[in-house]
């Protein structure tokens, strides 16, 4: 029987670091905190809000962790390269990558402009592809890597007005599965989480008194709950999980849809 590929031994947190894109607030911020608590030095990426990113770094350091703030727009290859180079110079290869950076620009399909479509796809999908491509070679050399893509319930359930966002997140799931198969022999796993309604700055305006009734768990989710799953998928313990998509939505993605009345 084949023994399989030679895998990294010892504590991977001592041999590399983690990068979380879009980590100045919300789910990304929670992921940065959780990975730091697990021993990783964390790159806290931000596009525009440097103040929040520095506050996230300061909080991680106060808790005994290691982190640095990294400016960069994931839709731009040059920014990605500069971000990786700085993080690698301080903490070694990126062995955990959380592709969380994303944005919305909602409109019904008939009113959706080309620039609105392209901006969302470039950030949510193409950005994740570019960061993944940049991270893979060092991971392959290390024979260890964890990539976790933050998709969305919108990728698997139709939400009117989100054609661009839904397409980007559905594409991210396809990317997850394909890259997972390509690198599985190298000790690298690639998985996705698909959050439902999680209370963040991006979703706060969607939450009203009636929204809980549509969720089997009868409540909205919290960012640390997503981060806990991401942290597990990034751990050595999750080495036999790859190509998976984990819904984190209180059961919303599997709730039965009542048939129309006759």
SULZI-V210165 format. One record per backbone hydrogen bond with DSSP energy under -0.5 kcal/mol. CO is the residue of the C=O (numbers start at 1). NH is the residue of the N-H. Records with the same first field share a line. If there is no record, write none. Layout:
CO = NH, NH
This chain:
5 = 7
10 = 12
11 = 14
12 = 15, 16
16 = 41
17 = 95, 96
18 = 43
19 = 21, 98
20 = 23, 45
25 = 28, 29
26 = 30
27 = 31
28 = 32
29 = 33
30 = 34
31 = 35
32 = 36
33 = 37
34 = 38
35 = 40
36 = 39
40 = 66
41 = 18
42 = 44, 68
43 = 20, 45
44 = 70
45 = 23
46 = 72
48 = 50
49 = 53
50 = 54
51 = 55
52 = 56
53 = 57
54 = 58
55 = 59
56 = 60
57 = 61
58 = 62
59 = 63
60 = 65
61 = 64
66 = 42
68 = 44
70 = 46
72 = 74
73 = 76
75 = 77
76 = 80
77 = 81
78 = 82
79 = 83
80 = 84
81 = 85
82 = 86
83 = 87
84 = 88
85 = 89
86 = 90
87 = 91
88 = 92
93 = 17, 95
95 = 146
96 = 19
97 = 99, 148
98 = 21, 100
99 = 150
107 = 163
108 = 111, 112
109 = 112
113 = 117
114 = 118
115 = 119
116 = 120
117 = 121
118 = 122
119 = 123
120 = 124
121 = 125, 126
122 = 127
125 = 129
126 = 130
127 = 131
128 = 132
129 = 133
130 = 134
131 = 135
132 = 136
133 = 137
135 = 139
136 = 140
137 = 141
138 = 142
139 = 143, 144
143 = 8
145 = 189
146 = 97
147 = 191
148 = 99
149 = 151, 193
152 = 155
153 = 156, 157
159 = 162
161 = 107
162 = 166
163 = 167
164 = 168
165 = 169
166 = 170
167 = 171
168 = 172
169 = 173
170 = 174
171 = 175
172 = 176
173 = 177
174 = 178
175 = 179
176 = 180
177 = 181
178 = 182
179 = 183
180 = 184
183 = 186, 188
184 = 187
187 = 145
189 = 147
190 = 243
191 = 149
192 = 246
193 = 151
194 = 248
195 = 153
196 = 198
197 = 221
198 = 200
199 = 223
200 = 204
203 = 206, 207
204 = 207
206 = 208
208 = 211
210 = 213
211 = 214
212 = 215
214 = 216
215 = 218
221 = 199
222 = 225, 226
223 = 226, 227
224 = 228
225 = 229
226 = 230
227 = 231
228 = 232
229 = 233
230 = 234
232 = 235
235 = 238
236 = 239
238 = 241
240 = 242
244 = 192
245 = 247
246 = 194
248 = 196
249 = 252
250 = 217
251 = 254, 255
252 = 255
256 = 258
